Amino acid sequence: MRSFFKKAFQDMKESAKAQHEVDKANFEAVRMESKAQWEEAKVMGRPKTHKAMMQAEREEQIAAAKKRTAEAQERIDSVRKE
């Protein structure tokens, strides 16, 4: 009976150590993600960076609209040929 409890407590100790390592790793990951978000927010606060990002987004939207226009024109042309 004594060895049973000794083994049970040893298992609990090992489990607690392993869980502590998991908790430490998760805490570090959350901390670094938070820091990354902060750094990104700082950069986005700069007018020059924000303007460049907005311009890139607009260019992407223009390209998507032109692609849709070309696809629609192809559909029109295919219908007219019939």
C-alpha positions as CSV (number, residue, x, y, z in Angstrom):
1,M,0.0,0.0,0.0
2,R,2.8,2.3,0.8
3,S,4.5,1.9,-2.6
4,F,1.1,2.6,-4.3
5,F,0.9,6.1,-2.6
6,K,4.6,6.7,-3.2
7,K,4.1,6.0,-6.9
8,A,0.9,8.0,-7.0
9,F,2.6,11.1,-5.5
10,Q,5.6,10.7,-7.8
11,D,3.2,10.7,-10.8
12,M,1.4,13.8,-9.5
13,K,4.7,15.5,-9.1
14,E,5.9,14.7,-12.6
15,S,2.5,15.7,-14.0
16,A,2.7,19.1,-12.2
17,K,6.1,19.7,-13.5
18,A,5.0,19.0,-17.1
19,Q,2.0,21.2,-16.7
20,H,4.1,24.0,-15.4
21,E,6.3,23.8,-18.4
22,V,3.3,23.9,-20.7
23,D,2.0,26.9,-18.7
24,K,5.3,28.7,-19.0
25,A,5.5,28.1,-22.8
26,N,1.9,29.3,-23.2
27,F,2.5,32.4,-21.1
28,E,5.6,33.3,-23.2
29,A,3.7,32.8,-26.4
30,V,0.9,35.1,-25.3
31,R,3.4,37.7,-24.0
32,M,5.2,37.7,-27.4
33,E,2.0,37.9,-29.4
34,S,0.9,40.9,-27.3
35,K,4.3,42.5,-27.9
36,A,4.0,41.9,-31.6
37,Q,0.5,43.5,-31.7
38,W,1.8,46.5,-29.8
39,E,4.7,46.9,-32.2
40,E,2.4,46.6,-35.2
41,A,0.0,49.2,-33.6
42,K,3.0,51.6,-33.0
43,V,4.0,51.3,-36.7
44,M,0.5,51.7,-37.9
45,G,0.3,55.0,-35.9
46,R,2.8,56.5,-38.2
47,P,1.1,58.5,-41.0
48,K,3.6,57.4,-43.6
49,T,3.2,53.7,-42.8
50,H,-0.6,54.0,-42.6
51,K,-0.7,55.8,-45.9
52,A,1.4,53.2,-47.6
53,M,-0.8,50.4,-46.2
54,M,-4.0,52.1,-47.3
55,Q,-2.6,52.6,-50.8
56,A,-1.6,49.0,-51.1
57,E,-5.1,48.0,-50.0
58,R,-6.7,50.3,-52.6
59,E,-4.4,48.9,-55.4
60,E,-5.4,45.4,-54.4
61,Q,-9.1,46.3,-54.6
62,I,-8.6,48.0,-58.0
63,A,-6.9,44.8,-59.3
64,A,-9.7,42.7,-58.0
65,A,-12.3,44.9,-59.7
66,K,-10.4,44.9,-63.0
67,K,-10.3,41.1,-62.9
68,R,-14.0,40.9,-62.2
69,T,-14.7,43.3,-65.1
70,A,-12.5,41.3,-67.5
71,E,-14.4,38.1,-66.4
72,A,-17.7,39.7,-67.0
73,Q,-16.6,41.0,-70.4
74,E,-15.6,37.4,-71.3
75,R,-19.0,36.1,-70.3
76,I,-20.7,38.8,-72.4
77,D,-18.5,38.0,-75.4
78,S,-19.2,34.3,-75.1
79,V,-22.9,34.9,-75.0
80,R,-22.8,37.2,-78.0
81,K,-20.9,34.6,-80.1
82,E,-23.7,32.1,-79.7
